[in-house]
C-alpha cells in the first residue's frame, strides 16, 4: 500500500515508502522507474536501517547489549526517530532502566485493532529484555 506523501523528507514505514529530497518515491515494486524493484528496495531498507543504527549509536547514553540495540532499531524502523525522541522509552533507555524500558516498549501506543503491530511490540520487548523470543503456549 502506498501513501500519498509529497513532503520533501526522507521517511520509511512498514510498507517501505521513501520520499527523497526531490520528491521521488520508491513504493514497493509498483514504481514506474526501471531501477525500482526488489533489489532497489532492499538497498533502501539497508540504507535506512543504517541511518537508524547510526542515530541510536550516537544518542544512546548508556551501553546497550546487541539484542537491546536490535530491538530498538526495529522500533525506530517502524515508528521513526521523532516518535522515539519524544517518548518516555528513550528516557528509560538512557537512564539504564532496562526493565521499565522493556515494559514501555511492550506498551508502545498502537491501535487496538492492529494485531500485527501489537505482536511486533511484544516481540521487540522480549528481544530487548532477553535476547530471544519466548515460546508461545498458544
Secondary structure as UniProt FT lines:
FT   TURN            14..15
FT   STRAND          17..19
FT   TURN            21..22
FT   STRAND          25..27
FT   TURN            28..29
FT   TURN            34..35
FT   HELIX           38..59
FT   HELIX           66..79
FT   HELIX           81..85
FT   HELIX           88..95
FT   HELIX           98..106
FT   TURN            112..113
FT   HELIX           115..130
//
